[in-house]
Amino acid sequence: MHLTRRQLLGHSTALPLSPLLRLMPLAGLGLAACSSVETTSVQARLLGKSITVISTIGTTLRLSWRGTTVFNNEHGEAFVPDWGFKEQLETRTVELLKASGRFSSVQRATITSTRREEALKELKELKTPTDHVLLISGAPSADSIWATKEGFFGLGIAQRSILQLGTESVAHASLRVDLLVPSTFGAVLGEATVTTAQRVPAPALLRGPRLNDDHAAAARESLKVQVDAAVQSLVNQLGLGKAGTAAVETPATPKPVSAPVAAPEKPLANGLPVTSPNVEGRGIPAPAGGGVDIPPAGR
């Protein structure tokens, strides 16, 4: 599914800020969602049943540097298990499912696969002791920040420069969730995707590309916010959140937050100067349908 910049700017809703991000003049956080699921049928079928949460991603970041031409583009990976994204993805999902009160039991499980296709095959052989499985994996999405042809995938950091000048960095999360029935060889009851992207205030990558340790903390904090927002969206799209929670939350206008420290020259967000350090989420309902699954470079 490809969304236009106009669609991405259609709505906005406030998202919580981590302490570090409150101190930084960050651009808005774009969030787009898409699902294919009969929520009423799924809710009735899963009521009182057990479910297992599994993630194929979270320990490796996808790195990309977009240059002036395709010949200047670079791609790489960063193994960051200590950043805790895999545990955050699974734990937050388990918390939301338990809070819904729909299930008799909710648990996590670990598999060796790092790609969705491999995970689906592995799940057919895995003796899952629950009625259903919620599989979280990476998803492809369009480049909603710079509109390049590179796009985003999974959890990662992208950077762009023109003739090695004006370097800008973005932390992004493009995720997919599949609701599966292991007893019927992985039959899919529903699926949903979500994409978020947010500029960070300093270059997070070095040539290679590789992480810039001096500025990677901002990207890490941004991804933490995005992972929580993405998981909430995925669970709600499938209709598995608390009763009465909409699949996409009602847009609301965020209140300005005063920066406690003097901000440097204001960065641009979609061509406009950023005047507030608060993070804005943008929830865009989209037509039902799934995207084309592209194998990620990493987890």
C-alpha positions as CSV (number, residue, x, y, z in Angstrom):
1,M,0.0,0.0,0.0
2,H,1.4,3.4,-1.0
3,L,0.1,6.5,0.6
4,T,0.5,10.1,-0.7
5,R,2.1,12.8,1.4
6,R,-1.4,14.5,1.3
7,Q,-3.0,11.4,2.9
8,L,-0.2,11.3,5.6
9,L,-0.9,14.9,6.5
10,G,-4.7,14.4,6.8
11,H,-5.1,13.9,10.5
12,S,-3.1,14.3,13.7
13,T,-3.3,12.9,17.3
14,A,-1.0,13.5,20.3
15,L,1.5,10.8,21.3
16,P,3.4,10.5,24.6
17,L,7.0,11.8,24.7
18,S,9.9,10.3,26.4
19,P,11.9,12.7,28.7
20,L,14.8,12.9,26.1
21,L,12.5,13.7,23.2
22,R,10.8,16.5,25.2
23,L,14.1,18.4,25.2
24,M,14.5,18.2,21.4
25,P,12.9,20.1,18.5
26,L,11.6,17.1,16.6
27,A,9.5,17.1,13.5
28,G,6.0,15.5,13.4
29,L,5.6,11.7,13.7
30,G,3.6,10.4,10.7
31,L,1.5,7.3,11.2
32,A,-0.4,5.5,8.5
33,A,-2.4,2.2,9.0
34,C,-4.0,-0.4,6.8
35,S,-5.8,-3.6,7.7
36,S,-7.8,-6.5,6.2
37,V,-9.9,-8.2,8.9
38,E,-13.6,-8.7,9.9
39,T,-13.2,-7.4,13.4
40,T,-16.7,-8.6,14.6
41,S,-16.1,-12.1,13.5
42,V,-12.5,-12.2,14.9
43,Q,-13.7,-10.9,18.3
44,A,-16.3,-13.5,18.6
45,R,-14.0,-16.3,17.5
46,L,-11.2,-15.4,19.8
47,L,-13.3,-14.7,22.9
48,G,-12.1,-16.9,25.8
49,K,-9.3,-18.5,23.6
50,S,-5.5,-18.5,24.1
51,I,-3.0,-16.6,22.0
52,T,0.8,-16.5,21.6
53,V,2.8,-13.3,20.5
54,I,5.8,-13.8,18.3
55,S,8.1,-11.3,16.6
56,T,10.7,-11.8,13.9
57,I,12.2,-8.4,14.3
58,G,13.6,-6.1,17.0
59,T,17.3,-6.9,17.4
60,T,18.6,-5.5,14.1
61,L,18.1,-2.1,12.6
62,R,17.9,-1.5,8.8
63,L,20.3,1.4,7.9
64,S,20.1,3.4,4.7
65,W,21.8,6.5,3.3
66,R,20.1,8.2,0.4
67,G,22.5,10.3,-1.7
68,T,22.1,12.6,-4.7
69,T,21.7,9.7,-7.1
70,V,21.1,5.9,-6.7
71,F,24.9,5.4,-7.0
72,N,25.3,7.4,-3.8
73,N,22.9,5.1,-1.9
74,E,24.3,2.9,0.9
75,H,22.6,0.1,2.9
76,G,23.6,-1.7,6.0
77,E,22.5,-3.2,9.4
78,A,23.2,-2.6,13.0
79,F,22.8,-5.4,15.6
80,V,21.3,-3.7,18.6
81,P,19.8,-6.4,20.9
82,D,20.6,-4.2,23.9
83,W,18.2,-1.5,22.7
84,G,15.4,-3.8,23.7
85,F,13.0,-3.4,20.8
86,K,12.2,-7.1,20.4
87,E,11.2,-7.3,24.0
88,Q,9.3,-4.0,23.8
89,L,7.3,-5.2,20.8
90,E,6.3,-8.5,22.3
91,T,5.8,-7.2,25.9
92,R,3.7,-4.2,24.9
93,T,1.5,-6.4,22.6
94,V,1.0,-9.0,25.4
95,E,0.0,-6.2,27.8
96,L,-2.6,-4.8,25.4
97,L,-4.1,-8.3,24.7
98,K,-4.3,-9.1,28.4
99,A,-5.8,-5.7,29.2
100,S,-8.6,-6.4,26.6
101,G,-9.9,-9.2,28.8
102,R,-10.8,-11.2,25.7
103,F,-8.4,-14.1,26.1
104,S,-8.1,-17.0,28.5
105,S,-4.3,-16.7,28.3
106,V,-1.7,-14.6,26.5
107,Q,2.0,-15.6,26.2
108,R,5.2,-14.9,24.2
109,A,7.2,-17.4,22.2
110,T,10.6,-17.3,20.4
111,I,11.4,-18.6,17.0
112,T,14.6,-18.6,15.0
113,S,13.2,-17.1,11.8
114,T,13.9,-13.4,11.0
115,R,11.7,-13.2,7.9
116,R,7.9,-13.5,7.7
117,E,7.9,-16.2,5.1
118,E,10.3,-18.3,7.0
119,A,8.3,-17.7,10.2
120,L,5.1,-18.9,8.6
121,K,6.8,-22.2,7.6
122,E,8.3,-22.6,11.1
123,L,5.0,-22.0,12.8
124,K,3.5,-24.9,10.9
125,E,6.0,-27.2,12.6
126,L,5.9,-25.4,16.0
127,K,3.7,-27.1,18.5
128,T,2.1,-23.9,19.8
129,P,0.1,-24.6,22.9
130,T,-2.4,-21.9,22.2
131,D,-5.4,-21.5,19.9
132,H,-4.0,-18.5,18.0
133,V,-0.7,-16.8,17.1
134,L,0.0,-13.1,16.6
135,L,3.0,-12.8,14.3
136,I,4.8,-9.4,14.2
137,S,7.2,-8.8,11.3
138,G,8.6,-6.0,9.1
139,A,6.6,-4.4,6.3
140,P,7.5,-2.3,3.3
141,S,6.3,1.3,3.0
142,A,6.8,4.4,0.9
143,D,9.3,7.1,1.9
144,S,6.8,9.6,3.6
145,I,9.6,12.1,4.5
146,W,11.7,12.7,1.4
147,A,9.6,10.9,-1.2
148,T,12.6,8.9,-2.5
149,K,12.1,5.6,-4.3
150,E,14.0,3.7,-1.5
151,G,11.1,3.5,0.9
152,F,11.3,2.1,4.5
153,F,11.1,-1.4,6.0
154,G,10.9,-2.7,9.5
155,L,12.7,-0.8,12.3
156,G,15.5,1.4,11.0
157,I,17.3,4.7,10.5
158,A,17.5,6.5,7.2
159,Q,19.6,9.4,6.3
160,R,19.7,11.7,3.3
161,S,22.2,14.2,2.0
162,I,22.6,16.2,-1.2
163,L,26.2,16.4,-2.3
164,Q,27.1,15.4,1.3
165,L,25.4,18.6,2.5
166,G,22.3,19.2,4.5
167,T,22.3,15.8,6.1
168,E,19.0,14.8,7.7
169,S,18.1,11.6,9.7
170,V,14.8,9.8,10.2
171,A,13.9,6.9,12.5
172,H,11.2,4.7,11.1
173,A,9.0,1.7,12.0
174,S,7.1,-0.2,9.3
175,L,5.4,-3.2,10.8
176,R,2.9,-6.0,9.9
177,V,0.9,-8.3,12.1
178,D,-0.8,-11.6,11.1
179,L,-3.4,-13.3,13.2
180,L,-2.9,-17.0,12.6
181,V,-4.5,-20.3,13.5
182,P,-1.7,-22.8,14.0
183,S,-4.0,-25.9,14.1
184,T,-5.0,-25.2,10.5
185,F,-1.5,-24.9,9.2
186,G,-1.3,-21.1,9.8
187,A,-4.6,-20.0,8.3
188,V,-4.7,-16.2,8.4
189,L,-7.8,-14.7,10.2
190,G,-6.6,-11.1,9.7
191,E,-3.7,-8.8,9.0
192,A,-2.7,-5.2,9.5
193,T,0.2,-2.9,8.7
194,V,1.3,0.4,10.2
195,T,4.0,2.9,9.2
196,T,5.6,5.7,11.3
197,A,8.5,8.0,10.5
198,Q,10.1,10.8,12.5
199,R,13.0,13.2,11.9
200,V,15.7,13.2,14.5
201,P,17.6,16.4,15.3
202,A,21.2,15.3,14.5
203,P,22.9,13.0,11.9
204,A,22.4,9.5,13.4
205,L,24.5,7.7,10.8
206,L,28.1,7.7,9.5
207,R,29.2,6.7,6.0
208,G,29.0,3.0,5.5
209,P,26.4,3.4,6.7
210,R,26.9,2.7,10.4
211,L,25.5,4.2,13.7
212,N,26.9,7.5,14.8
213,D,27.4,6.8,18.5
214,D,27.4,10.5,19.3
215,H,23.8,11.0,18.1
216,A,22.2,7.6,18.1
217,A,20.4,8.2,21.4
218,A,17.9,10.5,19.8
219,A,17.0,7.9,17.1
220,R,16.7,5.2,19.8
221,E,14.3,7.3,21.8
222,S,12.3,8.2,18.7
223,L,11.9,4.5,17.8
224,K,10.7,3.6,21.3
225,V,7.9,6.1,20.9
226,Q,7.1,4.8,17.5
227,V,7.1,1.1,18.5
228,D,4.5,1.8,21.3
229,A,2.3,3.8,18.9
230,A,2.6,1.1,16.1
231,V,1.7,-1.8,18.4
232,Q,-1.3,0.1,19.7
233,S,-2.4,0.7,16.2
234,L,-1.9,-2.9,15.1
235,V,-3.8,-4.4,18.0
236,N,-6.7,-1.9,17.6
237,Q,-6.9,-2.5,13.8
238,L,-7.5,-6.2,14.5
239,G,-10.2,-5.4,17.0
240,L,-8.2,-7.0,19.8
241,G,-7.9,-4.0,22.1
242,K,-10.2,-3.0,25.0
243,A,-13.9,-3.1,24.2
244,G,-15.0,0.2,22.7
245,T,-11.5,1.1,21.4
246,A,-11.6,2.2,17.8
247,A,-9.4,0.6,15.2
248,V,-7.8,4.0,14.5
249,E,-8.1,6.5,17.4
250,T,-10.0,9.7,16.9
251,P,-7.7,12.5,15.7
252,A,-7.1,15.2,18.3
253,T,-5.2,18.5,18.1
254,P,-2.0,18.2,20.2
255,K,-1.3,21.0,22.8
256,P,2.0,22.9,22.3
257,V,4.8,22.0,24.6
258,S,7.3,24.6,25.6
259,A,10.9,23.6,25.1
260,P,12.8,23.8,28.4
261,V,16.1,24.5,26.7
262,A,17.0,26.8,23.9
263,A,16.6,25.1,20.5
264,P,19.0,25.3,17.7
265,E,18.0,26.5,14.2
266,K,14.6,24.9,13.6
267,P,14.5,21.9,11.3
268,L,11.8,21.5,8.6
269,A,8.9,19.2,8.8
270,N,7.3,18.6,5.4
271,G,8.7,22.0,4.2
272,L,7.5,23.9,7.3
273,P,9.6,25.1,10.3
274,V,9.1,23.0,13.5
275,T,7.9,25.4,16.3
276,S,7.2,22.9,19.1
277,P,9.2,19.9,20.4
278,N,6.1,17.8,20.9
279,V,5.7,14.6,18.9
280,E,2.6,14.4,16.6
281,G,1.1,11.1,15.5
282,R,-1.0,11.0,12.4
283,G,-3.6,8.3,12.2
284,I,-4.9,7.7,8.6
285,P,-7.6,5.2,8.0
286,A,-6.9,3.5,4.6
287,P,-8.8,1.1,2.3
288,A,-8.5,-2.6,3.3
289,G,-5.7,-4.5,1.6
290,G,-2.2,-5.7,2.2
291,G,1.1,-4.5,0.9
292,V,3.6,-6.6,-1.1
293,D,5.9,-8.4,1.3
294,I,9.5,-7.6,0.6
295,P,12.2,-9.6,2.4
296,P,14.0,-7.2,4.9
297,A,17.8,-6.8,5.1
298,G,17.6,-7.7,8.8
299,R,15.3,-8.3,11.7
